[in-house]
């Protein structure tokens, strides 16, 4: 595979991962908002921590794409 094809394929994969992570982030935020009263405090904290981790991953993936350009 040529270098430019490899780079394009990697960029596409990273963009897909970013989109999927953003979708998961939004889905869990909506779930927590809709069902927050029924969730235990520990469950709310777990959702919050996972979403913070997702935000960090999104930023890291975006930075990695920018670094390669």
C-alpha positions, 0 to 999 in steps of 0.5 A: 500500500502506498504511503498516501493510501495508508495515511488516508486509510488511517485518517478514515479509521480515526474519523470513524472512531471519533464519530463512534465515540461522540455517538456513545458520549451523547447516547449516555448523556441522553440516557443519564438525563432521561433516567437520572432519577432512577440511577444510583449515585454510583451509576451516575458517577460511572457514566460521568467518568466514562464520558470524561474518558471519552472526551479525553479520547476524542481530543487525543484522536483529533490531536493525533490526526492534526500531528500527522497532517 
